[in-house]
Amino acid sequence: MPFRLDRATGTVLVTFQDGVVVSLLVESENEQFRSLLRDQVDWSLLPAPRQFSLPISRVACTVSVSNGKIRVGVGPI
């Protein structure tokens, strides 16, 4: 069943091994948004940090929805 998000923020902690996503941890106070990020997004499409010669294996993706706009940020953890 579709739902409408007015304001929601979530963080997805992604761990890579050998260039492949091996684990996800999704955090959000909004249960529907948390479920959407966990179950409807194909995180395997996220490029591994090593593809950019970065020496990290974990990233945090912050996703927020507000006033019809989606913002995404990615950083090392």
C-alpha positions as CSV (number, residue, x, y, z in Angstrom):
1,M,0.0,0.0,0.0
2,P,1.6,3.4,-1.0
3,F,2.1,6.0,1.6
4,R,3.1,9.7,1.6
5,L,6.1,11.0,3.4
6,D,6.0,14.5,4.6
7,R,9.2,14.5,6.6
8,A,11.5,11.5,7.2
9,T,15.1,10.9,7.7
10,G,17.0,7.6,7.7
11,T,20.6,6.4,7.8
12,V,21.8,3.3,6.1
13,L,25.1,1.8,7.3
14,V,26.6,-0.2,4.4
15,T,29.5,-2.6,4.8
16,F,31.4,-3.8,1.8
17,Q,33.7,-6.8,1.4
18,D,35.6,-7.5,-1.9
19,G,33.5,-4.8,-3.5
20,V,30.2,-6.3,-2.6
21,V,27.6,-5.2,0.0
22,V,27.7,-7.7,2.8
23,S,25.6,-6.0,5.5
24,L,23.1,-3.2,6.0
25,L,21.8,-1.5,9.1
26,V,18.9,0.9,8.6
27,E,18.0,3.4,11.2
28,S,15.0,5.8,11.2
29,E,12.4,6.9,13.7
30,N,9.8,6.5,10.9
31,E,8.9,2.8,10.7
32,Q,7.5,3.1,7.1
33,F,10.6,5.0,5.9
34,R,12.9,2.5,7.6
35,S,11.0,-0.4,5.9
36,L,11.2,1.4,2.5
37,L,15.0,2.0,2.8
38,R,15.6,-1.6,3.9
39,D,13.2,-3.5,1.6
40,Q,12.7,-1.4,-1.5
41,V,16.1,0.0,-2.3
42,D,18.7,-2.1,-4.1
43,W,21.8,-1.2,-2.1
44,S,23.9,-3.6,-4.1
45,L,23.9,-0.9,-6.8
46,L,25.9,1.5,-4.5
47,P,29.5,1.6,-5.8
48,A,32.0,0.2,-3.3
49,P,34.5,2.8,-1.9
50,R,37.4,0.9,-3.4
51,Q,36.1,1.7,-6.9
52,F,37.2,5.2,-6.0
53,S,40.5,4.1,-4.4
54,L,39.2,4.8,-0.9
55,P,40.6,2.7,1.9
56,I,37.3,2.2,3.7
57,S,34.8,-0.6,3.7
58,R,31.9,1.1,5.5
59,V,29.8,4.1,4.5
60,A,26.8,5.9,6.0
61,C,24.1,7.0,3.6
62,T,21.7,9.6,5.0
63,V,18.4,10.0,3.2
64,S,15.9,12.6,4.0
65,V,12.5,13.6,2.5
66,S,11.0,17.0,3.2
67,N,8.6,19.2,1.2
68,G,8.7,16.9,-1.8
69,K,12.5,16.9,-2.0
70,I,14.9,14.0,-1.5
71,R,18.4,14.6,-0.2
72,V,21.1,11.9,-0.1
73,G,24.5,12.1,1.6
74,V,27.2,9.5,1.7
75,G,30.2,9.5,4.0
76,P,32.8,7.2,5.6
77,I,32.2,5.6,9.0
